Amino acid sequence: GNSVTQMEGPVTLSEEAFLTINCTYTATGYPSLFWYVQYPGEGLQLLLKATKADDKGSNKGFEATYRKETTSFHLEKGSVQVSDSAVYFCALGYNQGGKLIFGQGTELSVKP
Amino acid sequence: GAVVSQHPSWVICKSGTSVKIECRSLDFQATTMFWYRQFPKQSLMLMATSNEGSKATYEQGVEKDKFLINHASLTLSTLTVTSAHPEDSSFYICSARIEGGRTDTQYFGPGTRLTVL
């Protein structure tokens, strides 16, 4: 069946460090891939998405490229800020409004 | 943007009692709402899909008699955990779907933490 695997957290970085959170997936057909972010006390928010192979999603300095050959959708940011501290979830689905399959989440903590 | 609220944000109950969790779309109508469950350090697991005015569709392995879902209006869905036991302790998250035209998006509530003693 379909599944998503993320790197385990927590990840602790200093401000302005480079961030990579790994995400790999198993799926049939051609799903879309998503990254969601959950700030403390808030609901999950869509951070970025990619709907087909080789697409790059980007938002707020974060990027992820849909790599079908490696079944990956790694999240990157060149210079993290304290305000990026949150839990990040990788997910797949066949449309963003429909059923989603989530990875286990990766907690990011950025220290000043 | 679209806002989804959940009430209560946390609840503690005794084993054997029932607990109701509300999910509301505050500024839009949602024909579909989803209920997820999240265990510590684990992913969100979809429990059921709730459609306004019809019975919920449960995922495999979810006990429909234990987790009662009611989607009585376009802005409210409720999840009732019946005869709760400690193993039902978890973080429950809902989301609400907006469909129409080129839009197909879901917005998530902040979650409800249930602790069963």
Chai-1 contact restraints between the chains, C-beta under 6 A:
chainA,res_idxA,chainB,res_idxB,connection_type,confidence,min_distance_angstrom,max_distance_angstrom,comment,restraint_id
A,E42,B,P110,contact,1.0,0.0,6.0,A-B,restraint_1
A,G43,B,F108,contact,1.0,0.0,6.0,A-B,restraint_2
A,G43,B,G109,contact,1.0,0.0,6.0,A-B,restraint_3
A,G43,B,P110,contact,1.0,0.0,6.0,A-B,restraint_4
A,L44,B,F108,contact,1.0,0.0,6.0,A-B,restraint_5
A,N95,B,D104,contact,1.0,0.0,6.0,A-B,restraint_6
A,Q96,B,D104,contact,1.0,0.0,6.0,A-B,restraint_7
A,Q96,B,T105,contact,1.0,0.0,6.0,A-B,restraint_8
A,G97,B,R97,contact,1.0,0.0,6.0,A-B,restraint_9
A,G97,B,E99,contact,1.0,0.0,6.0,A-B,restraint_10
A,G97,B,D104,contact,1.0,0.0,6.0,A-B,restraint_11
A,G97,B,T105,contact,1.0,0.0,6.0,A-B,restraint_12
A,G97,B,Q106,contact,1.0,0.0,6.0,A-B,restraint_13
A,K99,B,L46,contact,1.0,0.0,6.0,A-B,restraint_14
A,F102,B,S43,contact,1.0,0.0,6.0,A-B,restraint_15
A,F102,B,L44,contact,1.0,0.0,6.0,A-B,restraint_16
A,G103,B,S43,contact,1.0,0.0,6.0,A-B,restraint_17
A,Q104,B,Q42,contact,1.0,0.0,6.0,A-B,restraint_18
A,Q104,B,S43,contact,1.0,0.0,6.0,A-B,restraint_19
